[in-house]
Amino acid sequence: MITTNELKARLMASTFFGGLSDIEFSKIIASSAVVNFSAGQEIFKAGDASDALYILIKGELEVRSNDNILSTIYENGVVGEMGVFTHINRTASVKVVKDSLLYRTPADKIHELMEKESLIGMKLYRNVTKVLSEHLQRSNLVLEFYDINRA
């Protein structure tokens, strides 16, 4: 089992929580929960409602579209943020590769907090932009790799 201090340290290392004060961090995690998933389980499927985002504390995940693996997510990685922040249904599925411990934050609680606390909202928008940028950079590297190997 993971200790409270270890959990906080791992979450604060995530890009999603970067730059938040202890008080701001506490407000976000007040409605969040640690969830366990076993290898082979799906966290969510493409088309599902975007009801939460997840931060991977331990384990490994795959982001998939149909039978294609789009990305592998490792510790401190974030999944589900795109739908939560754009209010659209899931655009991909996420499957557990190795038994995983994740931190689940409900979308409605994020939106509620962002409306009440504009500074937290600004920081979360900045952070989710960084997360999405990291995803895009990884995708670009994969595409470059495939282009090089096709030539």
C-alpha positions in Angstrom: 0.0 0.0 0.0 1.1 3.6 -0.6 1.5 6.0 2.2 -0.2 9.4 2.2 3.1 11.3 2.0 4.3 9.1 -0.9 0.9 9.6 -2.7 1.2 13.4 -2.3 4.8 13.4 -3.5 3.9 11.3 -6.6 0.8 13.4 -7.4 2.8 16.7 -7.0 5.3 15.3 -9.5 2.6 15.0 -12.1 2.4 17.8 -14.7 -1.3 18.2 -13.9 -0.7 19.4 -10.4 2.4 21.5 -11.1 2.6 24.9 -9.6 -0.2 24.4 -7.1 0.2 25.5 -3.5 -0.5 23.0 -0.8 -3.9 24.6 -0.1 -4.9 24.5 -3.8 -3.7 20.9 -4.1 -5.8 20.0 -1.0 -8.9 21.6 -2.5 -8.6 19.5 -5.7 -7.8 16.2 -4.0 -10.7 16.6 -1.5 -13.1 14.9 -3.9 -10.6 12.5 -5.5 -9.9 8.9 -4.8 -7.3 6.2 -5.3 -8.6 3.4 -7.5 -7.0 0.0 -8.3 -7.3 -1.7 -11.7 -6.0 -5.1 -12.7 -4.1 -5.9 -15.9 -6.6 -6.4 -18.8 -9.3 -4.1 -17.4 -10.5 -1.1 -19.3 -10.6 2.2 -17.4 -12.9 3.7 -20.0 -13.9 3.2 -23.6 -14.0 5.5 -26.6 -17.5 7.1 -26.6 -17.9 7.0 -22.8 -18.8 10.2 -21.0 -15.7 12.1 -19.8 -16.6 11.9 -16.1 -13.1 12.0 -14.6 -9.4 12.3 -15.3 -6.8 9.8 -13.9 -3.2 10.2 -12.8 -1.2 6.9 -12.9 0.6 6.4 -9.7 1.9 2.9 -10.3 1.5 0.5 -13.3 1.2 0.9 -17.0 -1.6 1.8 -19.4 -2.3 1.8 -23.1 -4.3 4.4 -24.9 -6.1 2.6 -27.8 -8.2 3.4 -30.8 -9.9 0.3 -32.2 -7.0 -2.3 -32.1 -4.2 0.3 -32.4 -2.1 1.3 -29.5 -1.8 5.1 -29.7 0.3 5.6 -26.6 1.7 3.9 -23.5 1.2 5.8 -20.2 3.7 5.4 -17.3 3.8 6.6 -13.7 2.7 10.3 -13.2 1.0 10.2 -16.6 -2.5 11.6 -17.1 -5.4 10.2 -19.0 -8.9 11.5 -19.6 -8.0 15.1 -19.4 -8.9 16.0 -23.0 -12.6 15.0 -22.5 -12.8 16.6 -19.1 -11.6 20.0 -20.2 -13.4 20.0 -23.6 -16.6 18.5 -22.4 -16.6 15.8 -25.1 -17.0 12.0 -24.8 -13.9 9.9 -24.7 -12.0 9.8 -28.0 -10.0 6.7 -27.2 -10.0 3.7 -24.8 -7.6 3.1 -22.0 -6.6 -0.4 -21.0 -4.5 -1.5 -18.1 -1.3 -3.3 -19.1 0.1 -3.9 -15.6 -1.8 -3.8 -12.4 -2.3 -0.1 -11.7 -3.0 2.3 -9.0 -4.6 5.6 -10.2 -5.9 8.8 -8.7 -9.4 9.6 -10.0 -10.6 13.2 -10.0 -14.3 13.7 -11.0 -14.9 16.2 -13.8 -17.8 17.9 -12.1 -15.6 18.6 -9.1 -12.8 20.0 -11.2 -15.3 22.3 -13.1 -16.9 23.4 -9.8 -13.6 24.3 -8.3 -12.4 26.1 -11.4 -15.6 28.3 -11.4 -15.2 29.2 -7.7 -11.4 29.6 -7.7 -10.2 31.4 -10.8 -6.5 31.2 -9.9 -6.8 27.4 -9.5 -8.7 27.3 -12.8 -5.9 29.3 -14.6 -3.2 26.9 -13.2 -5.2 23.8 -14.2 -5.7 25.1 -17.7 -2.0 25.9 -18.0 -1.2 22.4 -16.7 -3.6 20.6 -19.0 -2.1 22.5 -21.9 1.3 21.2 -20.9 -0.1 17.6 -20.6 -1.7 17.8 -24.0 1.5 19.3 -25.5 3.5 16.3 -24.0 1.0 13.9 -25.6 1.3 15.7 -29.0 5.1 15.7 -28.8 5.1 11.9 -28.1 2.7 11.4 -31.0 5.0 13.4 -33.3 8.0 11.3 -32.4 6.1 8.1 -33.2 5.0 9.5 -36.5 8.6 10.5 -37.4 9.8 7.1 -36.4 7.2 5.4 -38.8 8.1 7.9 -41.6 11.8 7.1 -41.2 11.2 3.3 -41.2 8.9 3.5 -44.2 11.5 5.3 -46.4 
